[in-house]
Amino acid sequence: MSRSRSPRSEKPARAVAPWVRTRLRTAPWAAASLAALVLATVYLAAALPRAVDAYETEGLRHDIRTAAPRNSVLELTAEPPGLELDLPVREAGLAPAVLRKQRDEARALLPEPLRTDPEQTVHGLRTVKRVDGLDPWLPRPDGISPELVLSSPSGLTEHTALREGRLPTGTARAPEAVVTVKTAEALRLKPGSVVHVPGRVSAEPIALTVTGIVEPRSPESPYWAVEPLLRTPVLAPLVGDEIKYYWQGALLLSPTSAPAVLSTTGEPEVFFRYLPTVGHLTGRDTDRLGAALDSAAGGPDLVRMRQVVGPTGALTTELDSIVDSYGSMREAIEPVVAVAVFGIGAVAAVVLAMTGGLFVARRDSELALIRSRGASLTGIGLRLLGETSAVSVPAAALALGLAVVTVRGPDGGSGGIPLLPSVLAASAVALVAMLVLPLRAVVVHRRPRLHGGRDDLLTARPSRRRTVVELTLLVLAVGAVASLRLRGTGDSGDHLVSAAPVLVGLIAAMVLVRIYPLPLRWAARPARRLRGAVGPLALARAGRTSSAGTLPLLALVLALTTAAFGGSVLAGVADARDRAALLATGADARIDGSVEWTPLPAGLTEAVRGTAGVRDVAPLQIEYGVSLPSPRSASAQPMSSALVGVEPGSYTRLAQRTGFGPFPAALLASTGKGGKEVAADTERVLPAIASPSVAERLGGEPQEVVTAAGVFRVKVVAVRSNTPALSGADFLLVNGADLTHRANTALLVTGPEEGAALRATVKARSDDLLVSTRTEERAGYVDSPLQSGAERMYLGAIGAGAGFAVVAVLLSLMQSAPERTTLLARLRTMGLTRTQGRRLLGLEALPQAVLAAIGGTLVGWATVPLLAPGIDLFRLALATTPGFAPLDSAPLRADPWSLVVPAIAVVLITAVAAAGQAWWAGRRGSIKELRAGDAR
């Protein structure tokens, strides 16, 4: 009796071996290679937004943290209780507890993201206008009474150390104060001194008793740095018909003595000073911070704070200027960095596409067979998607985790850096890696086909679709370049402008692909006349490269263009800093006085010449503000210039080395009339080299000038736009030996890179001279993490581009490796030696590499001058704004090393990889390649 079959048994049997698991087990090395490539690419993509966020955050914090406290502090001021109120009421309104409560309430009203340090918060009462010290025993250098600031800052006990006497207590009727050690020394104060200041109501002065002398703790802390006069008196000039000097100082009153300030003529005000903290700020808070400052200075938040401190409350700060400066620098740097990001992103996308092409080429016969037996495109695509997903998703997740762990914020933690941009970037790369193989396989095998015919560059004809795509890219490239040249990189939201170098490289690569067969055909004809078959065969094989092999050419051209552009940016930045530093100092080192017209001590020039590392010294005598005559019009506006007396020999050598206004030394040949002996000869004519505006003012005839160095006539014999002695100023160069009163005021030194030995030599002669070096000046231009972060981004882009170029070369060789191995095995049966085989494979691989190297170099060289008018590297190179640096701009310039070195490296890597492939193929047996019926 037969058993009936259940309906379940009629279902198709489940596959014994699942597709994905089987394919991954049969090709583990291919899966591992894809995983490694996805891991590296996703890591770069995920780390990029985190790195940008980190250096932008550090840049904002650095700018606020390093700003002078008087610029970054928030100061809330209000008028104190008026004199129309009774004294007890005034004292109650200025009681320490009341001011402390107002301070805390106002601090709580500061809008986010403004936060302040409670330990550095100061409040009290002070005089806005300095009051005169009336006591006759106070020092008066030129007969002018000293002026005093009366202030009662909170926390005086915590921020000072008592040296003499006691800390003040006092009351409004008997006020007491302390002074710092330096103030006591300058104003001759001591414990028990009574200082009288003018009264506001009555003619009777207000008496302030000095009870002690204190030493500031941490004098550079914000407590003292905001008002330096509180700790250090100043001998201030009073400019009139003649300059007179008088003392300015401060008396530090006790909080209980503060109401006494209301009775003085010093226009008192209540102040609350808050020092902002930066540990919680990120680069994304820039706009919020600016809006919060605007609201606190003149918006709704100020209204709320006035409810606490009074209707006259006002908040002042320079923090908004610091934030605006940071924002402008970031906006200037962002588009330049975006160029590097687009470049490396394009190269990575092409390499991922090459990886998919390699896998499809290796499995072409397998997929063609499956397709011919009825497999659907959907089924093939989904199975291939499963394969790539099983490899790409874990690799992408691991890379994302590594990026989060390794790229951290300025405080060493990952807090504050948003995860979403990194997740989106990692997902995009993983999606491309997963889809490139299925999509390419579906496109290639959309119709069942038999063994394909030739598919090489010599016979392939571009389709209409390809032509349309190329024309579209050409239009985009032309538009991007035109926009970049006209508008520059100022619009950070215009990504088409940032992609201009990539689009130029893409168009150039497509042009190279179209003309690639031509040089091969030209070279094949003379190669046929050569002895041996290796040369002609190698060229023929290079011409039969698959038309899909244009991707390696595209990747190499883009990588070389990115490297050339990135290297040019870095070279332009370095060149701008070098030139700005040299303009600021005039030479490798500069020695001059801290005050104008400070004569150098005798023997200093010879001592500097003998210092280790010094190769040359150019002595100068500089006199600023020399009035220039106007021979053409008596009503012309007054004009002045600097007179520079030089030693023609040494100064000419310096100008020649620096390139700043070089001239022949004979132009300033001495007249033989110099020194005090010829002081009466005011008609002698000195040859002079002038700046353009000075030359235009003086004309071509001798003109008389009156200077501290003598009275004489000058005749302009040459015009130069700049000179090493001065930066950005009008000048008049003459031979120093012809001056009446000769006294060197500066030395321009060539040679030393370090200033220690030079400073020691100068200090042994005088303590009033300054030594500035070009190296130190250059280091000062790298002041912001925004600059260093952007430079690291370009270095990383160049390194990543080089890495992807190497991968592109290897993928190109791996794609054709089986075919080359088979060819080599078959040719050996015809008598080809191992040496000839290696030469054949090397020569076959070189044409495409050489073309890519030449094309990439030419494109990189052409891209720089093409895009240079729209790219200004000033803010990336110099930590300041135009007008506050010796340079007005920092143009982009081509860097020969960045053009040549990567191109040569590509050719060498290709040759080495081809030689390695030939060596490996020679070691293996050829039985597999010579099997009968092999379709290869």
Secondary structure, DSSP 8 states (H G I E B T S, - for coil): ------GGGGS----SS-HHHHHHHH-HHHHHHHHHHHHHHHHHHHHHHHHHHHHHHHHHHHHHHHS-HHHH-EEEEE----TTS-HHHHHHHT-HHHHHHHHHHHHHTS-TT--B-GGG-EEEEEESS-EE---TTS--TTS---EEEEE--TTHHHHEEEEEE------SSS-EEEEEHHHHHHHT--TT-EEEE-BSSSSS-EEEEEEEEEEESSTTSHHHHSSGGGTS-EEEEE-SSS-EEEEEEEEEE-GGGGGGGGGBSS-EEEEEEE-B--TT--GGGHHHHHHHHHHHHHSHHHHHHHHHH-TT-EEE-SHHHHHHHHHHHHHHHHHHHHHHHHHHHHHHHHHHHHHHHHHHHHTHHHHHHHHHTT--HHHHHHHHHHHHHHHHHHHHHHHHHHHHHHS--TTSSSTTS-SHHHHHHHHHHHHHHHHHHHHHHHHHTSS---S----BTTT----HHHHHHHHHHHHHHHHHHHHHHHHTT--TT-HHHHTHHHHHHHHHHHHHHHHTHHHHHHHHHHHTTSSSSHHHHHHHHHHTSBGGGHHHHHHHHHHHHHHHHHHHHHHHHHHHHHHHHHHHHSSSEEEEESSSS----TTHHHHHHTSTT--EEEEEEEEEEEE---SS-TTS---EEEEEEE-HHHHHHHHHHHTSS---GGGG---S--SGGGTT-TT-EEEEEE-HHHHHHH-SS-EEEEETTEEEEEEEEEE-S-BTTBSSS-EEEEEGGG-SS----EEEEES-S-SHHHHHHHHHH-SSEEEEEHHHHHHTT---HHHHHHHHHHHHHHHHHHHHHHHHHHHHHHHTHHHHHHHHHHHHTTT--HHHHHHHHHHHHHHHHHHHHHHHHHHHHHHHHHHGGG-B-HHHHSSS-TTSSS-S--B----HHHHHHHHHHHHHHHHHHHHHHHHHHHHS-STTTT-TT---
